[in-house]
């Protein structure tokens, strides 16, 4: 395991958004105003959906409020426990071409409306993802020496403590959107 920080999250499909919002508010968590995120996901040439993501780097180019962010995630324990590196970029189109030159290819576009809040050492995101539905993500940033899977147990315990119906998923948004757009 590495000594670098990793982002660890759990994700749930939301059945009753109003109840989730109420339960978060009862715990003192106030969601931010919504922001629109337009993400292009990328995978390394040679990787295809259906193959394991663990140990493989994946890239994302995000635009939010006129600002562009380039992110690389490398799943460790599972798809939701990743080393993550992120930086602002000035020109989305030039960065897109740079990502292609680095040996990545575009997989799927993910457009979502996100509201966030912090509660203790957790960040909670409520996402309305075009084509995929409404989700809540609960995440923590932890040291590289910590087990992502063990951290996820604690995050799941918190999610279950909300007492609302949630459907946990181990899929990332790119996989969820791709599945939703696939021909039947």
TIMAR-520612 format. One record per atom (N, C-alpha, C, O): x, y, z. Coordinates in steps of 0.02 Angstrom, whole numbers, padded with zeros to 5 digits, always signed. Atoms other than C-alpha are relative to their C-alpha. Layout:
# residues N
XYZ ...
//
This chain:
# residues 184
+00043-00059+00000 +00000+00000+00000 +00045+00062+00000 +00101+00060+00026 -00038-00062+00006 +00059+00175-00034 -00013+00046+00059 -00061+00037+00096 +00010-00047-00055 +00080+00318+00090 -00039+00061-00023 -00049+00107+00017 +00039-00057+00025 -00020+00438-00020 -00072-00006+00021 -00097-00061+00036 +00070-00001-00019 -00197+00489+00020 -00043-00033-00054 -00026-00032-00113 +00048+00029+00047 -00342+00397-00058 -00070+00024+00016 -00087+00038+00074 +00070-00018-00008 -00523+00444-00086 -00039-00065+00004 -00034-00108-00041 +00040+00060-00010 -00641+00311-00019 -00073+00021+00004 -00090+00067+00041 +00071-00019+00000 -00827+00317-00053 -00045-00061-00003 -00024-00117-00020 +00054+00047+00011 -00989+00221-00050 -00054+00038-00037 -00061+00099-00029 +00050-00034+00043 -01132+00257-00170 -00065-00039+00004 -00066-00101+00006 +00066+00030-00005 -01319+00226-00160 -00048+00033-00048 -00047+00094-00057 +00057-00027+00039 -01466+00246-00277 -00052+00021+00052 -00067-00016+00099 +00047-00029-00048 -01591+00356-00186 -00072-00016-00021 -00091-00005-00078 +00070+00015+00012 -01772+00299-00172 -00044+00060+00017 -00090+00077-00021 +00040-00057-00024 -01842+00449-00075 +00047+00058+00017 +00072+00062+00074 -00048-00055-00009 -01735+00606-00097 -00020+00046+00057 +00023+00068+00095 +00023-00045-00054 -01842+00712+00020 +00018-00028+00069 +00038+00010+00113 -00018+00030-00065 -01814+00589+00163 +00074+00002+00013 +00095+00014+00069 -00073-00005-00008 -01626+00586+00132 +00018+00071+00021 +00057+00080+00068 -00014-00071-00017 -01622+00777+00136 -00021+00015+00072 +00015+00049+00108 +00024-00011-00068 -01725+00778+00297 +00047-00032+00051 +00065+00000+00101 -00044+00034-00047 -01614+00650+00384 +00069+00034+00004 +00098+00038+00058 -00064-00037-00002 -01456+00744+00335 -00008+00065+00039 +00035+00082+00080 +00012-00063-00036 -01531+00908+00398 -00007-00013+00075 +00018+00028+00115 +00007+00016-00071 -01576+00825+00564 +00068-00012+00033 +00075-00005+00094 -00068+00011-00025 -01390+00784+00582 +00043+00062-00008 +00104+00060+00005 -00037-00062+00007 -01341+00964+00547 +00036+00009-00066 +00079+00053-00072 -00032-00004+00065 -01290+00937+00367 -00045+00036-00049 -00099+00012-00067 +00039-00041+00046 -01352+01073+00250 +00032-00005-00070 +00090+00012-00079 -00026+00008+00068 -01334+01038+00064 +00011+00067-00034 -00027+00114-00025 -00017-00061+00038 -01252+01170-00047 -00051+00011-00056 -00090-00034-00072 +00039-00010+00061 -01341+01251-00193 +00025-00047-00054 +00084-00067-00053 -00021+00047+00052 -01337+01139-00347 +00050+00031-00049 +00047+00090-00065 -00046-00019+00053 -01194+01147-00471 -00004-00054-00055 -00017-00112-00041 +00001+00047+00056 -01188+01068-00643 +00072-00022-00015 +00117+00020-00022 -00066+00027+00017 -01040+00954-00680 -00006-00038-00065 -00050-00081-00073 -00003+00033+00065 -01000+00899-00857 +00066-00036-00004 +00119-00005-00011 -00060+00042-00003 -00876+00755-00853 +00008-00043-00063 -00040-00073-00086 -00018+00049+00051 -00790+00662-00993 +00046-00051+00034 +00098-00032+00061 -00041+00053-00030 -00722+00495-00931 +00044-00031-00054 +00026-00033-00113 -00049+00031+00045 -00570+00410-01008 +00028-00063+00031 +00034-00068+00092 -00034+00062-00021 -00492+00237-00998 +00063-00008-00042 +00068+00020-00096 -00060+00015+00038 -00322+00175-01052 -00017-00044-00060 -00059-00089-00055 +00008+00043+00059 -00314+00102-01226 +00017-00071+00021 +00068-00083+00054 -00009+00070-00019 -00330-00086-01204 -00048-00023+00055 -00061-00082+00062 +00050+00017-00051 -00453-00078-01059 -00069+00005-00031 -00082+00050-00070 +00069-00002+00024 -00636-00118-01095 -00047-00013+00059 -00028-00045+00108 +00050+00015-00051 -00795-00121-00991 -00007-00075+00007 -00007-00112-00043 +00003+00071-00015 -00812-00289-00907 +00065-00024+00030 +00066-00075+00066 -00064+00017-00030 -00627-00295-00861 +00006+00035+00068 -00029+00084+00081 -00011-00030-00065 -00567-00256-00685 +00030+00070-00008 +00071+00083-00052 -00029-00068-00002 -00529-00073-00647 +00057+00005+00051 +00094+00054+00050 -00049-00004-00054 -00417-00113-00498 +00071+00004-00028 +00091-00037-00070 -00069-00009+00019 -00240-00051-00521 +00010+00037-00067 +00067+00048-00087 -00004-00035+00064 -00281+00039-00685 -00017+00073+00009 -00064+00089+00045 +00018-00071-00005 -00278+00228-00701 -00057+00018-00049 -00060-00007-00105 +00055-00027+00040 -00434+00316-00767 +00002+00075+00007 +00018+00102+00060 -00003-00073+00000 -00447+00499-00813 -00070+00029-00006 -00117-00004-00030 +00063-00036+00006 -00586+00626-00804 +00016+00073-00015 +00063+00102+00014 -00005-00071+00014 -00603+00800-00877 -00068+00030+00017 -00118+00014-00015 +00062-00028-00027 -00735+00902-00783 -00003+00076-00013 +00047+00111-00007 +00013-00072+00003 -00810+01073-00816 -00056+00015+00049 -00109-00016+00048 +00049-00022-00050 -00901+01159-00673 +00009+00074+00009 +00064+00098+00024 -00003-00072-00008 -00943+01343-00665 +00055+00033-00041 +00089+00079-00018 -00050-00028+00044 -00828+01380-00812 +00072-00020+00016 +00118+00002-00018 -00067+00023-00021 -00680+01296-00725 +00008-00073-00022 -00038-00113-00018 -00014+00068+00024 -00597+01139-00795 +00048-00035+00048 +00098-00005+00069 -00043+00041-00044 -00522+01001-00686 +00018-00064-00035 -00024-00097-00065 -00024+00064+00026 -00416+00855-00742 +00015-00044+00060 +00049-00023+00106 -00008+00046-00055 -00420+00704-00627 +00022-00068-00025 -00002-00092-00077 -00018+00069+00012 -00335+00535-00628 -00014-00039+00064 +00007-00019+00118 +00015+00044-00056 -00401+00397-00515 +00027-00069-00016 +00023-00093-00072 -00025+00068+00007 -00321+00228-00486 -00031-00042+00056 -00010-00037+00113 +00033+00042-00051 -00434+00102-00397 +00049-00047+00034 +00092-00077+00002 -00043+00043-00039 -00348+00007-00257 -00038-00062+00024 -00033-00115-00008 +00037+00058-00026 -00460-00108-00152 -00059-00018-00045 -00074-00077-00055 +00058+00009+00044 -00610-00084-00269 -00009+00065-00038 +00031+00111-00030 +00009-00058+00043 -00680+00044-00392 -00013+00065+00039 -00007+00119+00010 +00017-00059-00039 -00727+00163-00250 +00050+00015+00055 +00035+00053+00101 -00055-00015-00046 -00563+00165-00154 +00061+00013-00045 +00095-00034-00066 -00048-00018+00053 -00440+00260-00265 +00053+00050+00024 +00039+00094+00065 -00047-00055-00001 -00280+00357-00267 -00027+00051-00049 -00051+00033-00102 +00029-00051+00044 -00332+00523-00341 +00047+00059-00004 +00074+00082+00046 -00040-00060+00013 -00236+00667-00419 -00043+00046-00043 -00073+00024-00091 +00044-00046+00035 -00326+00823-00478 +00034+00068-00007 +00069+00091+00038 -00028-00066+00012 -00275+00989-00554 -00045+00040-00047 -00076+00012-00092 +00036-00045+00046 -00359+01138-00636 +00039+00005-00066 +00101+00003-00066 -00031-00011+00066 -00325+01159-00822 -00034+00059-00033 -00093+00073-00022 +00025-00061+00031 -00346+01314-00928 -00044-00013-00061 -00092+00024-00073 +00032+00011+00064 -00407+01238-01091 -00024-00072-00005 +00016-00118-00013 +00029+00068+00000 -00525+01088-01091 +00017-00037-00065 +00036-00095-00064 -00011+00033+00064 -00504+01052-01277 +00073-00022-00008 +00085-00078-00031 -00071+00019+00004 -00313+01053-01269 +00015-00058+00048 +00054-00103+00032 -00011+00055-00048 -00318+00942-01113 -00029-00065-00027 +00000-00118-00018 +00030+00059+00031 -00434+00822-01205 +00050-00032-00048 +00061-00093-00046 -00049+00027+00048 -00305+00804-01343 +00063-00026+00034 +00093-00075+00011 -00058+00025-00038 -00165+00784-01216 -00016-00069+00031 +00027-00113+00030 +00020+00064-00029 -00262+00643-01130 +00001-00055-00053 +00024-00111-00040 -00002+00048+00055 -00283+00556-01297 +00073-00018-00017 +00088-00076-00029 -00071+00012+00016 -00096+00576-01331 +00034-00042+00053 +00084-00075+00039 -00028+00041-00054 -00060+00494-01162 -00023-00072-00002 -00004-00112+00041 +00021+00070+00006 -00145+00334-01219 -00067-00015+00032 -00080-00073+00049 +00068+00011-00026 -00322+00358-01154 -00049+00010-00057 -00033+00043-00107 +00054-00012+00048 -00485+00353-01251 -00063+00020+00038 -00072-00002+00095 +00061-00020-00034 -00653+00435-01209 -00049-00058+00005 -00059-00094-00043 +00048+00055-00010 -00780+00314-01135 -00072+00026+00000 -00111+00007-00044 +00068-00024-00005 -00938+00407-01083 +00000+00070+00030 +00045+00089+00067 +00010-00067-00027 -00999+00582-01043 -00049-00006+00058 -00101-00037+00051 +00043+00001-00059 -01075+00605-00869 -00018+00072+00017 +00026+00113+00031 +00024-00067-00017 -01181+00759-00836 -00044-00007+00061 -00090-00048+00062 +00039+00006-00062 -01249+00785-00662 -00007+00067+00034 +00031+00114+00022 +00010-00057-00046 -01316+00912-00540 +00019-00025+00068 -00007-00076+00092 -00027+00023-00064 -01224+00899-00375 -00012+00052+00055 -00004+00112+00044 +00003-00040-00062 -01258+00966-00200 +00043-00037+00051 +00041-00098+00055 -00047+00032-00048 -01131+00935-00061 -00010+00029+00070 -00039+00082+00080 -00003-00022-00069 -01112+00947+00125 +00057-00039+00034 +00079-00091+00010 -00050+00036-00040 -00983+00898+00255 -00032-00016+00067 -00070+00022+00095 +00024+00022-00065 -01021+00801+00412 +00057-00038+00032 +00074-00093+00011 -00059+00030-00030 -00874+00764+00525 +00055-00004-00053 +00070+00046-00086 -00053+00008+00050 -00736+00693+00414 -00026-00028-00066 +00012-00050-00108 +00031+00025+00062 -00859+00642+00278 -00023+00057-00044 -00043+00110-00020 +00032-00044+00049 -00910+00732+00120 -00058-00040-00029 -00050-00098-00047 +00060+00033+00026 -01085+00691+00062 -00023+00038-00062 -00030+00099-00060 +00022-00029+00063 -01140+00722-00117 -00068-00030-00019 -00076-00091-00017 +00063+00022+00028 -01318+00712-00182 +00003+00018-00074 +00007+00077-00092 -00010-00009+00071 -01308+00688-00370 -00062-00022-00040 -00087-00077-00030 +00051+00018+00048 -01444+00692-00502 +00036-00009-00066 +00055+00040-00098 -00041+00018+00058 -01357+00602-00645 -00045-00013-00060 -00089-00056-00059 +00039+00010+00060 -01430+00619-00819 +00005-00072-00024 +00060-00100-00026 +00006+00068+00026 -01487+00449-00885 +00007-00055+00053 -00009-00112+00040 -00013+00052-00050 -01444+00359-00721 -00042+00006+00063 -00056-00044+00094 +00041-00008-00059 -01548+00434-00580 +00031+00042+00054 +00078+00080+00042 -00023-00039-00057 -01521+00508-00408 +00039-00045+00047 +00019-00101+00062 -00046+00039-00042 -01379+00450-00297 +00025+00043+00058 +00026+00104+00054 -00036-00033-00054 -01297+00492-00132 +00068-00035+00005 +00072-00097+00007 -00068+00026-00011 -01108+00471-00115 +00023+00025+00067 +00013+00084+00085 -00030-00018-00064 -01023+00471+00054 +00073-00017-00005 +00090-00075-00019 -00071+00013+00011 -00835+00489+00050 +00043+00030+00055 +00024+00077+00090 -00052-00025-00045 -00681+00514+00156 +00067-00004-00036 +00076-00047-00079 -00068+00005+00023 -00501+00549+00114 +00040-00028+00058 +00038-00002+00114 -00037+00035-00053 -00386+00432+00211 +00071-00011-00022 +00088-00004-00081 -00070+00016+00015 -00203+00388+00221 +00005-00064-00040 -00038-00108-00035 -00010+00058+00043 -00136+00262+00098 +00009-00065+00039 -00001-00119+00010 -00009+00060-00041 -00101+00141+00241 -00065-00029+00025 -00066-00085+00051 +00065+00025-00023 -00286+00124+00281 -00032-00042-00054 -00024-00029-00114 +00037+00043+00047 -00392-00011+00201 -00062+00037-00024 -00105+00056+00016 +00060-00032+00028 -00519+00067+00084 -00062-00040+00016 -00115-00011+00030 +00059+00043-00014 -00635-00081+00111 -00023+00010+00073 -00083+00012+00086 +00018-00010-00071 -00629-00056+00301 -00034+00068+00010 -00082+00074+00046 +00030-00067-00004 -00667+00130+00282 -00071-00002-00028 -00116+00029-00002 +00066+00005+00031 -00813+00085+00169 -00051-00031+00047 -00110-00014+00045 +00046+00030-00050 -00888-00022+00309 -00027+00055+00046 -00087+00056+00060 +00022-00054-00043 -00894+00132+00421 -00045+00049-00037 -00094+00073-00008 +00043-00045+00039 -00966+00242+00282 -00068-00032-00012 -00119+00003-00009 +00063+00035+00010 -01099+00111+00247 -00041+00001+00065 -00102+00008+00064 +00035-00002-00065 -01141+00105+00433 -00035+00067+00009 -00092+00070+00031 +00031-00066-00005 -01172+00293+00429 -00060+00004-00047 -00114+00028-00027 +00056-00004+00048 -01280+00279+00271 -00061-00038+00026 -00117-00013+00021 +00056+00040-00026 -01385+00143+00352 -00032+00033+00061 -00091+00024+00074 +00027-00034-00060 -01404+00250+00510 -00050+00054-00019 -00088+00078+00024 +00049-00050+00021 -01505+00374+00407 -00071-00027+00002 -00119+00011+00007 +00066+00031-00006 -01648+00250+00412 -00044+00010-00061 -00105+00007-00055 +00039-00009+00061 -01700+00281+00232 +00019-00056-00049 +00072-00087-00043 -00013+00053+00049 -01713+00159+00088 +00052+00023-00051 +00043+00072-00087 -00055-00014+00046 -01550+00160-00010 +00021-00066-00032 +00021-00118+00000 -00023+00060+00036 -01488+00038-00142 +00074+00010-00016 +00092+00049-00060 -00073-00009+00010 -01298+00021-00132 +00022-00028-00067 -00002-00079-00090 -00029+00022+00063 -01201+00007-00293 +00076+00005+00004 +00103+00051+00035 -00073-00002+00003 -01018-00032-00323 +00023+00028-00067 +00083+00029-00080 -00017-00026+00066 -01025+00044-00497 +00015+00075+00003 -00013+00112+00042 -00016-00071+00007 -00948+00211-00544 -00051+00030-00048 -00086-00005-00083 +00049-00033+00042 -01052+00342-00635 +00009-00016-00074 -00040-00022-00111 -00010+00016+00071 -00971+00303-00802 -00033-00067-00017 -00064-00074-00070 +00031+00065+00012 -01027+00121-00788 -00076+00003+00003 -00110-00028-00037 +00072-00007-00007 -01202+00170-00730 -00031+00035-00061 -00082+00013-00086 +00026-00036+00058 -01227+00295-00872 +00006-00044-00062 -00041-00047-00102 -00009+00044+00058 -01156+00174-01000 -00054-00053-00002 -00082-00067-00055 +00052+00053-00003 -01276+00037-00942 -00068+00029-00016 -00108-00003-00050 +00065-00031+00011 -01424+00157-00945 -00009+00017-00074 -00066+00016-00099 +00004-00020+00071 -01384+00210-01125 +00007-00059-00048 -00003-00051-00108 -00010+00058+00043 -01350+00034-01190 -00066-00022-00031 -00118-00021+00003 +00062+00025+00030 -01476-00032-01314 -00026-00062+00036 +00013-00104+00057 +00031+00057-00036 -01598-00156-01236 +00004-00063-00040 -00020-00115-00017 
//
